């Protein structure tokens, strides 16, 4: 989730922690979240944080969805539980 700007940046959204917690309860296994929300999610349990994939720009989406974590670029942090 996130707000997409005109240049493709993925912007932070409100209530990110609540959205992730509720989605996790519903069975979601991965969460694509704007990097700008990262500082607001430090209270999430590590079990849930390990399922978060941080994204800065929508252009990163195909690579994040269809590549292994080892192939991601330096400026994108990826944390996916295998």
MODELLER restraints for C-alpha pairs under 7 A, 6 or more apart:
rsr = mdl.restraints
at = mdl.atoms
rsr.add(forms.Gaussian(group=physical.xy_distance, feature=features.Distance(at['CA:1:A'], at['CA:32:A']), mean=6.18, stdev=0.5))
rsr.add(forms.Gaussian(group=physical.xy_distance, feature=features.Distance(at['CA:1:A'], at['CA:33:A']), mean=5.74, stdev=0.5))
rsr.add(forms.Gaussian(group=physical.xy_distance, feature=features.Distance(at['CA:2:A'], at['CA:10:A']), mean=5.73, stdev=0.5))
rsr.add(forms.Gaussian(group=physical.xy_distance, feature=features.Distance(at['CA:2:A'], at['CA:11:A']), mean=5.62, stdev=0.5))
rsr.add(forms.Gaussian(group=physical.xy_distance, feature=features.Distance(at['CA:2:A'], at['CA:12:A']), mean=5.77, stdev=0.5))
rsr.add(forms.Gaussian(group=physical.xy_distance, feature=features.Distance(at['CA:2:A'], at['CA:13:A']), mean=5.70, stdev=0.5))
rsr.add(forms.Gaussian(group=physical.xy_distance, feature=features.Distance(at['CA:2:A'], at['CA:33:A']), mean=6.51, stdev=0.5))
rsr.add(forms.Gaussian(group=physical.xy_distance, feature=features.Distance(at['CA:2:A'], at['CA:34:A']), mean=6.03, stdev=0.5))
rsr.add(forms.Gaussian(group=physical.xy_distance, feature=features.Distance(at['CA:3:A'], at['CA:10:A']), mean=5.52, stdev=0.5))
rsr.add(forms.Gaussian(group=physical.xy_distance, feature=features.Distance(at['CA:3:A'], at['CA:11:A']), mean=4.89, stdev=0.5))
rsr.add(forms.Gaussian(group=physical.xy_distance, feature=features.Distance(at['CA:3:A'], at['CA:12:A']), mean=6.55, stdev=0.5))
rsr.add(forms.Gaussian(group=physical.xy_distance, feature=features.Distance(at['CA:3:A'], at['CA:13:A']), mean=6.60, stdev=0.5))
rsr.add(forms.Gaussian(group=physical.xy_distance, feature=features.Distance(at['CA:4:A'], at['CA:10:A']), mean=4.65, stdev=0.5))
rsr.add(forms.Gaussian(group=physical.xy_distance, feature=features.Distance(at['CA:4:A'], at['CA:11:A']), mean=6.06, stdev=0.5))
rsr.add(forms.Gaussian(group=physical.xy_distance, feature=features.Distance(at['CA:5:A'], at['CA:11:A']), mean=6.98, stdev=0.5))
rsr.add(forms.Gaussian(group=physical.xy_distance, feature=features.Distance(at['CA:8:A'], at['CA:57:A']), mean=5.39, stdev=0.5))
rsr.add(forms.Gaussian(group=physical.xy_distance, feature=features.Distance(at['CA:8:A'], at['CA:58:A']), mean=5.26, stdev=0.5))
rsr.add(forms.Gaussian(group=physical.xy_distance, feature=features.Distance(at['CA:8:A'], at['CA:59:A']), mean=6.98, stdev=0.5))
rsr.add(forms.Gaussian(group=physical.xy_distance, feature=features.Distance(at['CA:9:A'], at['CA:56:A']), mean=5.83, stdev=0.5))
rsr.add(forms.Gaussian(group=physical.xy_distance, feature=features.Distance(at['CA:9:A'], at['CA:57:A']), mean=4.24, stdev=0.5))
rsr.add(forms.Gaussian(group=physical.xy_distance, feature=features.Distance(at['CA:9:A'], at['CA:58:A']), mean=6.22, stdev=0.5))
rsr.add(forms.Gaussian(group=physical.xy_distance, feature=features.Distance(at['CA:10:A'], at['CA:34:A']), mean=5.62, stdev=0.5))
rsr.add(forms.Gaussian(group=physical.xy_distance, feature=features.Distance(at['CA:10:A'], at['CA:55:A']), mean=6.90, stdev=0.5))
rsr.add(forms.Gaussian(group=physical.xy_distance, feature=features.Distance(at['CA:10:A'], at['CA:56:A']), mean=5.39, stdev=0.5))
rsr.add(forms.Gaussian(group=physical.xy_distance, feature=features.Distance(at['CA:10:A'], at['CA:57:A']), mean=5.21, stdev=0.5))
rsr.add(forms.Gaussian(group=physical.xy_distance, feature=features.Distance(at['CA:10:A'], at['CA:58:A']), mean=6.34, stdev=0.5))
rsr.add(forms.Gaussian(group=physical.xy_distance, feature=features.Distance(at['CA:11:A'], at['CA:34:A']), mean=5.84, stdev=0.5))
rsr.add(forms.Gaussian(group=physical.xy_distance, feature=features.Distance(at['CA:11:A'], at['CA:36:A']), mean=6.61, stdev=0.5))
rsr.add(forms.Gaussian(group=physical.xy_distance, feature=features.Distance(at['CA:12:A'], at['CA:34:A']), mean=5.50, stdev=0.5))
rsr.add(forms.Gaussian(group=physical.xy_distance, feature=features.Distance(at['CA:12:A'], at['CA:36:A']), mean=5.33, stdev=0.5))
rsr.add(forms.Gaussian(group=physical.xy_distance, feature=features.Distance(at['CA:12:A'], at['CA:37:A']), mean=5.16, stdev=0.5))
rsr.add(forms.Gaussian(group=physical.xy_distance, feature=features.Distance(at['CA:17:A'], at['CA:41:A']), mean=5.81, stdev=0.5))
rsr.add(forms.Gaussian(group=physical.xy_distance, feature=features.Distance(at['CA:29:A'], at['CA:51:A']), mean=6.49, stdev=0.5))
rsr.add(forms.Gaussian(group=physical.xy_distance, feature=features.Distance(at['CA:30:A'], at['CA:51:A']), mean=4.97, stdev=0.5))
rsr.add(forms.Gaussian(group=physical.xy_distance, feature=features.Distance(at['CA:30:A'], at['CA:52:A']), mean=5.94, stdev=0.5))
rsr.add(forms.Gaussian(group=physical.xy_distance, feature=features.Distance(at['CA:31:A'], at['CA:51:A']), mean=6.17, stdev=0.5))
rsr.add(forms.Gaussian(group=physical.xy_distance, feature=features.Distance(at['CA:31:A'], at['CA:52:A']), mean=4.70, stdev=0.5))
rsr.add(forms.Gaussian(group=physical.xy_distance, feature=features.Distance(at['CA:31:A'], at['CA:53:A']), mean=5.85, stdev=0.5))
rsr.add(forms.Gaussian(group=physical.xy_distance, feature=features.Distance(at['CA:32:A'], at['CA:52:A']), mean=6.05, stdev=0.5))
rsr.add(forms.Gaussian(group=physical.xy_distance, feature=features.Distance(at['CA:32:A'], at['CA:53:A']), mean=4.79, stdev=0.5))
rsr.add(forms.Gaussian(group=physical.xy_distance, feature=features.Distance(at['CA:32:A'], at['CA:54:A']), mean=5.90, stdev=0.5))
rsr.add(forms.Gaussian(group=physical.xy_distance, feature=features.Distance(at['CA:32:A'], at['CA:55:A']), mean=6.55, stdev=0.5))
rsr.add(forms.Gaussian(group=physical.xy_distance, feature=features.Distance(at['CA:33:A'], at['CA:52:A']), mean=6.73, stdev=0.5))
rsr.add(forms.Gaussian(group=physical.xy_distance, feature=features.Distance(at['CA:33:A'], at['CA:53:A']), mean=6.14, stdev=0.5))
rsr.add(forms.Gaussian(group=physical.xy_distance, feature=features.Distance(at['CA:33:A'], at['CA:54:A']), mean=5.11, stdev=0.5))
rsr.add(forms.Gaussian(group=physical.xy_distance, feature=features.Distance(at['CA:33:A'], at['CA:55:A']), mean=5.97, stdev=0.5))
rsr.add(forms.Gaussian(group=physical.xy_distance, feature=features.Distance(at['CA:34:A'], at['CA:54:A']), mean=5.65, stdev=0.5))
rsr.add(forms.Gaussian(group=physical.xy_distance, feature=features.Distance(at['CA:34:A'], at['CA:55:A']), mean=4.97, stdev=0.5))
rsr.add(forms.Gaussian(group=physical.xy_distance, feature=features.Distance(at['CA:34:A'], at['CA:56:A']), mean=5.85, stdev=0.5))
rsr.add(forms.Gaussian(group=physical.xy_distance, feature=features.Distance(at['CA:35:A'], at['CA:54:A']), mean=5.11, stdev=0.5))
rsr.add(forms.Gaussian(group=physical.xy_distance, feature=features.Distance(at['CA:35:A'], at['CA:55:A']), mean=5.53, stdev=0.5))
rsr.add(forms.Gaussian(group=physical.xy_distance, feature=features.Distance(at['CA:35:A'], at['CA:56:A']), mean=5.77, stdev=0.5))
rsr.add(forms.Gaussian(group=physical.xy_distance, feature=features.Distance(at['CA:50:A'], at['CA:79:A']), mean=5.56, stdev=0.5))
rsr.add(forms.Gaussian(group=physical.xy_distance, feature=features.Distance(at['CA:50:A'], at['CA:80:A']), mean=5.83, stdev=0.5))
rsr.add(forms.Gaussian(group=physical.xy_distance, feature=features.Distance(at['CA:50:A'], at['CA:81:A']), mean=5.92, stdev=0.5))
rsr.add(forms.Gaussian(group=physical.xy_distance, feature=features.Distance(at['CA:51:A'], at['CA:79:A']), mean=6.29, stdev=0.5))
rsr.add(forms.Gaussian(group=physical.xy_distance, feature=features.Distance(at['CA:51:A'], at['CA:80:A']), mean=5.05, stdev=0.5))
rsr.add(forms.Gaussian(group=physical.xy_distance, feature=features.Distance(at['CA:51:A'], at['CA:81:A']), mean=5.78, stdev=0.5))
rsr.add(forms.Gaussian(group=physical.xy_distance, feature=features.Distance(at['CA:52:A'], at['CA:79:A']), mean=5.94, stdev=0.5))
rsr.add(forms.Gaussian(group=physical.xy_distance, feature=features.Distance(at['CA:52:A'], at['CA:80:A']), mean=6.55, stdev=0.5))
rsr.add(forms.Gaussian(group=physical.xy_distance, feature=features.Distance(at['CA:53:A'], at['CA:78:A']), mean=4.96, stdev=0.5))
rsr.add(forms.Gaussian(group=physical.xy_distance, feature=features.Distance(at['CA:53:A'], at['CA:79:A']), mean=5.56, stdev=0.5))
rsr.add(forms.Gaussian(group=physical.xy_distance, feature=features.Distance(at['CA:53:A'], at['CA:80:A']), mean=6.65, stdev=0.5))
rsr.add(forms.Gaussian(group=physical.xy_distance, feature=features.Distance(at['CA:54:A'], at['CA:76:A']), mean=6.71, stdev=0.5))
rsr.add(forms.Gaussian(group=physical.xy_distance, feature=features.Distance(at['CA:54:A'], at['CA:77:A']), mean=5.80, stdev=0.5))
rsr.add(forms.Gaussian(group=physical.xy_distance, feature=features.Distance(at['CA:54:A'], at['CA:78:A']), mean=6.00, stdev=0.5))
rsr.add(forms.Gaussian(group=physical.xy_distance, feature=features.Distance(at['CA:55:A'], at['CA:76:A']), mean=6.56, stdev=0.5))
rsr.add(forms.Gaussian(group=physical.xy_distance, feature=features.Distance(at['CA:69:A'], at['CA:78:A']), mean=6.20, stdev=0.5))
